[in-house]
Every structure is written in C-alpha cells, then in structure tokens.
Amino acid sequence: MSQANQPKPAIWLNGSGGNLITGLPKDRPLNILNLYSGIGGNRKFWGESHNITAVEYDPKIAEIYQNLYPNDTVVVGCALEYLLDNYENFDFIWASPPCPSHSLARHWDASFIDLSLYQIIIFLKKYYKGKFCVENVIPYYQYLIEPSNEIDRHSFWTNFNISGIKYQTKKDVNMEYAKINDWQNILGIYLDDVCCKGVNKIKILRNCVNPKVGELILNQAIKPKPTLLNWGVAE
Ligand SMILES: C[S@@+](CC[C@H](N)C(=O)[O-])C[C@H]1O[C@@H](n2cnc3c(N)ncnc32)[C@H](O)[C@@H]1O
C-alpha cells in the first residue's frame, strides 16, 4: 500500500516524539507556566519533576510561593505580558486571573468585569499549541465563553477533556466564618513557618484552588484516563 493510501491514524503525533494522545513530550520534564500563581494552591501536588515557572505581581505573595516551592522559578511581574512574550516556551500553561470582578460574592458594587480572563482564553485557543487550563470563580453572569467544567467552587477552560473530573472540598466549617487555621487544614497549606508580613493570610488562602483539583487537572493533561476513543494508545 502506498503512503498516500494508508489509513490515517486517528490521532497525529505532534512531531516531537511525544505522547500519542496528549501531544506532550514524554522524554523530558515538562515546562510548566503557572500564571497569577498566588501562593500556589493549584501547584501543591505537581511534584518536583517538572520545570515550573510561576508569575505573580505581588512581591510578598511571590516570596511566600518561593518559600513553599524553592525549586520553581518565580517571576515577579505582569502575567499578561509574560504570557505574550513567552507562551511558546511552555508545554502546559495554567492561568488564574483575578476573580473578584466575576464573583457572585462581590457584584454588589457597580464595576466592570476584568476581561483579562476572556482575553487569555481566546489568546491561548488561537495561538498556543500546548495544553492549557484557565481558572476562575463561578461568575454572577452568564459565561461569555462556556467553560470545560465547573469543579468545586471554580470554573475551568481547557483544551483537553476534563468533563469527567469531579471534586468537592470537604468542609467541616461554615466557609463564611472560616479562620486561617480552617483554611490551612482544608488546603493542607500551612503558613506558620513562612514569613507573611504585610500579607492578608486569609485572602491568599481563600484565593487558592484546592490542590487536589490542580493535581487532577494536570494529570488529565499529561495522562488522560482511557476512554473508548483512546483505549490502548494512552501512555
Ligand atoms: C486567584 S489568585 C491565584 C490563585 C492560585 N492559582 C492558587 O491556586 O493558589 C490570583 C493572583 O494573581 C495575582 N495577580 C493579579 N494580577 C496580576 C498580574 N497582572 N500579573 C501577575 N499576577 C497578578 C494576585 O496577586 C493573586 O495572588
């Protein structure tokens, strides 16, 4: 059979010798960009085998992140600018743009929504060849772009299938009254030994994605659960 007549594989390699299903390289650590990193709730269970770069514009929050994840590269700067200049250098990009203007809890005072959320989704869909996840809170308005899934208290836009991911944070306390210790126990992120001078601890903890959700989503990008479509091909 000539090359031209051979049946085409259902899924094409990306030319990098990568994983057949994900297109991500399998012979080297992944380069991961963690934009609007906060203190890295989403990053907690990503392990130490990847090259992770975090971008956070508040130097005090960036310092806490660096303390928690000393092997990551931490950039203090604007996530949007960094994305535009560097997106091609990463295999996986996570972005958590600020949520207050979208939040159900905060729409009482008249204000415009922060459109960087939708700018990033549109930009990544159009120009980015790797895998991405953009995260925000569940908004008070009808989505301008439908998310791939709502998990726990957040919405997620991805270019891979996360529809099967379900997770609900176990809470033994009324979240309205949750104190620093309650948040630390919920997230498994403890700041007692980290210098948090000048930072609102409750706020940075409340801003975190549950680490388990961050882990489930990255794992799904790297090693998708087998389905009827990819059975036996996923590695
Ligand atoms: C929702 S929090 C991130 C939560 C994080 N994904 C986690 O799971 O812990 C958003 C963070 O983005 C930071 N931030 C806001 N605007 C930024 C910008 N233009 N560039 C970089 N960081 C920014 C805030 O200081 C805040 O720490």
The ligand as an ORCA input file, in Angstrom:
! r2SCAN-3c Opt
* xyz 0 1
  C      -6.760     33.881     42.226
  S      -5.145     34.225     42.795
  C      -4.242     32.814     42.255
  C      -4.551     31.549     42.971
  C      -3.643     30.401     42.619
  N      -3.923     29.869     41.299
  C      -3.762     29.294     43.640
  O      -4.371     28.251     43.367
  O      -3.250     29.499     44.743
  C      -4.617     35.448     41.665
  C      -3.232     36.023     41.946
  O      -2.859     36.817     40.831
  C      -2.101     37.922     41.278
  N      -2.196     38.937     40.208
  C      -3.196     39.809     39.954
  N      -2.946     40.498     38.820
  C      -1.763     40.039     38.342
  C      -0.989     40.335     37.185
  N      -1.378     41.253     36.278
  N       0.145     39.647     36.986
  C       0.572     38.712     37.869
  N      -0.120     38.394     38.985
  C      -1.277     39.042     39.216
  C      -2.733     38.303     42.603
  O      -1.807     38.995     43.420
  C      -3.137     36.926     43.151
  O      -2.130     36.436     44.007
*
